[in-house]
Amino acid sequence: MSTTWIILGGTSTIARGFARAAAERGEGVILAGRDMADLEATATDCGLRGAPVAEAIPFDARDADTFTPILERSKALDGTISAAVFVGSMPPQDEIDEDPALINGVVADSFTGPATFLTALAPEMEARGKGTIVGVGSVAGDRGRLGNYVYGAAKAGFHTYLSGLRNKLGRAGVHVVTVKPGTVDTAMTWGLEKLPFLAPPEKVVADIFKAVDKRKDTLYTPIIWWPVMTVIKLIPERIFKKLEI
Ligand SMILES: NC(=O)c1ccc[n+]([C@@H]2O[C@H](COP(=O)([O-])OP(=O)(O)OC[C@H]3O[C@@H](n4cnc5c(N)ncnc54)[C@H](OP(=O)(O)O)[C@@H]3O)[C@@H](O)[C@H]2O)c1
């Protein structure tokens, strides 16, 4: 009996590639998100590529009422349940500075919404004693930078949550992979200038499945971001606070 992936943020550029790759591996996909027409189109594509389950379901990270039908659908699935979180939003930092109320939404999208959903899903996965959770964070969560520190703070919260969840669920045979992409050529970055090491989403998807299969704990993708972030994390704060990177 194969895995069925519950994919939160199923309209994300990276998630679409992830769902197609899962389908080609013979795995099922349930695409959850806000744009049902987009999700249905990806589900149809995944069905044609061989996914044994290919469905779309509404999900809004800021509305916990949308979580219940997905959790009920998960319980009714045969085989292994896995989950992948691609939800996130990154309004420009200067817009947040103008309207601090935006912070709640950024944190709900990247951290509290997905964490609330995964916490509710965890007992079913623990009971089955298998499955994988892929949580997409960001290198932005490794250090607070001038240009996106609210987004980075939300991702840092999600990283810490995933670390604890890995500790808890690993005891039951469920594996949690934290994914930290650098810059990826997706809707989130279109229009932004000066992006170093911009990666195609297909590269990130291939790296994620390698990490899933090898049961890696944390993945920097592309791998160049591991040395880059190692250096960035080592810069003393008295110097870092003056940098514009
Ligand atoms: N692109 C990069 O350079 C980069 C780098 C590091 C990390 N990441 C992370 O990678 C993940 C995927 O992003 P992407 O690059 O593929 O960009 P994207 O295409 O903009 O995807 C963002 C996704 O989040 C969804 N979303 C936002 N708020 C939501 C909400 N309240 N409820 C439900 N869904 C919501 C969007 O849904 P709608 O279509 O409904 O808006 C979309 O599916 C995100 O977590 C992002 O933070 C991206």
The ligand as a Gaussian input file, in Angstrom:
#p B3LYP/6-31G(d) Opt

LIG

0 1
 N       10.827000      30.887000      -3.725000
 C       11.839000      30.997000      -2.855000
 O       12.894000      31.609000      -3.144000
 C       11.739000      30.340000      -1.507000
 C       12.888000      30.325000      -0.706000
 C       12.822000      29.726000       0.559000
 C       11.638000      29.167000       0.982000
 N       10.535000      29.196000       0.180000
 C        9.310000      28.594000       0.700000
 O        8.865000      27.603000      -0.207000
 C        7.447000      27.406000      -0.013000
 C        6.769000      27.379000      -1.356000
 O        6.831000      28.682000      -1.942000
 P        7.038000      28.948000      -3.500000
 O        8.411000      29.438000      -3.665000
 O        6.573000      27.779000      -4.278000
 O        6.105000      30.225000      -3.708000
 P        4.560000      30.361000      -4.051000
 O        4.311000      29.762000      -5.402000
 O        4.247000      31.797000      -3.833000
 O        3.828000      29.462000      -2.958000
 C        3.348000      29.936000      -1.741000
 C        2.162000      29.063000      -1.387000
 O        1.644000      29.423000      -0.117000
 C        0.234000      29.472000      -0.228000
 N       -0.376000      30.263000       0.809000
 C       -0.019000      31.501000       1.228000
 N       -0.842000      31.891000       2.229000
 C       -1.744000      30.880000       2.394000
 C       -2.841000      30.680000       3.260000
 N       -3.226000      31.604000       4.171000
 N       -3.528000      29.522000       3.196000
 C       -3.191000      28.593000       2.281000
 N       -2.160000      28.707000       1.415000
 C       -1.462000      29.852000       1.485000
 C       -0.007000      30.027000      -1.606000
 O       -1.354000      29.811000      -1.969000
 P       -2.173000      30.784000      -2.990000
 O       -1.838000      30.272000      -4.360000
 O       -3.583000      30.566000      -2.602000
 O       -1.664000      32.180000      -2.736000
 C        1.001000      29.186000      -2.394000
 O        0.475000      27.912000      -2.625000
 C        6.985000      28.555000       0.896000
 O        6.854000      28.066000       2.221000
 C        8.146000      29.540000       0.818000
 O        8.203000      30.335000       1.993000
 C       10.560000      29.763000      -1.052000

